[in-house]
């Protein structure tokens, strides 16, 4: 995470995950959706340029360590709660 992208609102800290921390090369090119993941401890990580957001979220859920509270696609109404 890159602190220059840190934002705090309503008691929740949001981090925009920078390109340096991304594993998939597709995430380095523009386009796609922004996936938000909320963790225990009241913080959110935002991953932008996600080309297959629902598949991305399902994979995160499968590989998580149970600290995820919920996830959603920014600008959409649907949310996945764990």
SETOR-165625 format. One record per atom (N, C-alpha, C): residue number from 1; residue in one letter; x, y, z. Coordinates in pm, whole numbers, plus 50000, padded with zeros to 5 digits. Layout:
# SETOR-165625
num residuo x y z
NUM a X Y Z
...
# end
This chain:
# SETOR-165625
num residuo x y z
1 x 50084 49883 50000
1 x 50000 50000 50000
1 x 50088 50123 50000
2 x 50037 50224 49942
2 x 50113 50347 49929
2 x 50044 50454 50012
3 x 50110 50505 50116
3 x 50047 50599 50208
3 x 49997 50727 50142
4 x 50053 50765 50027
4 x 50004 50888 49964
4 x 49861 50871 49911
5 x 49813 50748 49905
5 x 49677 50721 49862
5 x 49586 50692 49981
6 x 49632 50718 50100
6 x 49556 50689 50222
6 x 49447 50794 50241
7 x 49328 50748 50278
7 x 49216 50838 50302
7 x 49140 50786 50423
8 x 49100 50875 50513
8 x 49026 50833 50631
8 x 48893 50906 50633
9 x 48785 50827 50639
9 x 48651 50883 50639
9 x 48561 50798 50726
10 x 48482 50861 50811
10 x 48386 50792 50896
10 x 48450 50680 50978
11 x 48572 50700 51025
11 x 48638 50601 51108
11 x 48697 50484 51032
12 x 48690 50486 50901
12 x 48744 50378 50818
12 x 48859 50435 50735
13 x 48973 50369 50740
13 x 49088 50411 50660
13 x 49086 50333 50529
14 x 49099 50403 50418
14 x 49101 50339 50286
14 x 49239 50356 50223
15 x 49292 50245 50174
15 x 49421 50245 50105
15 x 49397 50205 49960
16 x 49451 50282 49867
16 x 49450 50243 49727
16 x 49580 50169 49701
17 x 49569 50042 49666
17 x 49687 49957 49647
17 x 49757 49998 49518
18 x 49884 50035 49530
18 x 49962 50083 49417
18 x 50008 49972 49324
19 x 50051 50011 49204
19 x 50096 49916 49102
19 x 50214 49831 49150
20 x 50294 49885 49236
20 x 50410 49813 49286
20 x 50371 49684 49358
21 x 50251 49680 49414
21 x 50206 49566 49493
21 x 50115 49471 49417
22 x 50096 49493 49288
22 x 50006 49412 49209
22 x 50078 49294 49148
23 x 50010 49179 49139
23 x 50071 49057 49086
23 x 50032 49028 48942
24 x 49910 49065 48902
24 x 49861 49035 48769
24 x 49892 49152 48675
25 x 49955 49121 48564
25 x 49993 49223 48467
25 x 49874 49299 48410
26 x 49756 49234 48403
26 x 49637 49302 48353
26 x 49599 49421 48441
27 x 49631 49414 48568
27 x 49598 49523 48660
27 x 49684 49647 48639
28 x 49789 49632 48561
28 x 49877 49745 48534
28 x 49828 49829 48417
29 x 49734 49774 48338
29 x 49678 49850 48226
29 x 49544 49912 48268
30 x 49515 50027 48211
30 x 49393 50100 48247
30 x 49269 50023 48205
31 x 49160 50049 48277
31 x 49032 49989 48245
31 x 48990 49888 48350
32 x 48863 49857 48352
32 x 48812 49761 48450
32 x 48745 49831 48566
33 x 48726 49755 48673
33 x 48653 49802 48790
33 x 48747 49821 48909
34 x 48697 49886 49013
34 x 48769 49899 49139
34 x 48701 49809 49241
35 x 48776 49713 49295
35 x 48725 49622 49397
35 x 48771 49671 49533
36 x 48676 49680 49627
36 x 48703 49726 49763
36 x 48687 49608 49858
37 x 48785 49590 49946
37 x 48782 49481 50044
37 x 48795 49543 50183
38 x 48696 49515 50268
38 x 48698 49568 50405
38 x 48745 49460 50501
39 x 48838 49497 50587
39 x 48899 49405 50682
39 x 48862 49439 50825
40 x 48872 49340 50913
40 x 48858 49363 51056
40 x 48963 49469 51093
41 x 48928 49563 51176
41 x 49019 49672 51211
41 x 48980 49801 51140
42 x 48866 49798 51070
42 x 48811 49917 51004
42 x 48905 49977 50900
43 x 48955 49895 50808
43 x 49026 49951 50695
43 x 48984 49879 50567
44 x 48996 49952 50457
44 x 48956 49903 50326
44 x 49076 49915 50232
45 x 49095 49812 50149
45 x 49194 49818 50042
45 x 49118 49826 49910
46 x 49156 49923 49827
46 x 49096 49938 49695
46 x 49194 49892 49588
47 x 49149 49802 49503
47 x 49229 49752 49391
47 x 49161 49800 49263
48 x 49229 49883 49185
48 x 49168 49934 49062
48 x 49216 49852 48941
49 x 49156 49879 48827
49 x 49190 49813 48700
49 x 49167 49661 48704
50 x 49064 49617 48774
50 x 49031 49474 48781
50 x 48939 49441 48664
51 x 48985 49353 48576
51 x 48911 49321 48454
51 x 48798 49221 48478
52 x 48811 49131 48573
52 x 48708 49032 48607
52 x 48679 49042 48757
53 x 48604 49144 48798
53 x 48589 49171 48942
53 x 48525 49059 49023
54 x 48423 48991 48970
54 x 48358 48886 49050
54 x 48453 48768 49069
55 x 48526 48730 48966
55 x 48624 48622 48978
55 x 48735 48663 49076
56 x 48775 48789 49070
56 x 48879 48840 49160
56 x 48833 48829 49305
57 x 48709 48871 49332
57 x 48657 48867 49468
57 x 48642 48723 49518
58 x 48598 48633 49432
58 x 48583 48493 49475
58 x 48720 48433 49510
59 x 48820 48467 49432
59 x 48955 48416 49461
59 x 49007 48472 49593
60 x 48983 48600 49617
60 x 49024 48662 49744
60 x 48958 48589 49861
61 x 48827 48561 49848
61 x 48756 48490 49955
61 x 48814 48352 49980
62 x 48850 48282 49875
62 x 48907 48148 49888
62 x 49043 48150 49956
63 x 49119 48256 49932
63 x 49256 48262 49983
63 x 49271 48347 50109
64 x 49160 48400 50160
64 x 49168 48492 50274
64 x 49198 48418 50403
65 x 49238 48495 50502
65 x 49266 48439 50635
65 x 49156 48476 50734
66 x 49033 48491 50685
66 x 48915 48520 50767
66 x 48914 48657 50832
67 x 48994 48749 50784
67 x 48990 48885 50839
67 x 48905 48978 50753
68 x 48846 48925 50647
68 x 48764 49007 50557
68 x 48623 49017 50612
69 x 48571 49141 50618
69 x 48434 49164 50662
69 x 48340 49166 50541
70 x 48383 49227 50432
70 x 48301 49236 50312
70 x 48380 49288 50195
71 x 48321 49278 50076
71 x 48385 49330 49956
71 x 48279 49372 49856
72 x 48315 49468 49771
72 x 48221 49519 49673
72 x 48296 49582 49557
73 x 48221 49601 49449
73 x 48273 49671 49332
73 x 48232 49817 49348
74 x 48326 49905 49348
74 x 48298 50048 49369
74 x 48201 50098 49262
75 x 48096 50165 49308
75 x 47997 50219 49217
75 x 47882 50124 49187
76 x 47884 50003 49243
76 x 47777 49905 49225
76 x 47708 49881 49359
77 x 47587 49833 49354
77 x 47510 49809 49475
77 x 47537 49674 49539
78 x 47578 49575 49460
78 x 47598 49441 49513
78 x 47719 49435 49605
79 x 47708 49361 49713
79 x 47821 49342 49806
79 x 47829 49195 49843
80 x 47951 49149 49868
80 x 47974 49015 49921
80 x 48017 49029 50066
81 x 47944 48969 50156
81 x 47981 48970 50298
81 x 48026 48831 50336
82 x 48130 48827 50414
82 x 48184 48698 50457
82 x 48122 48656 50587
# end
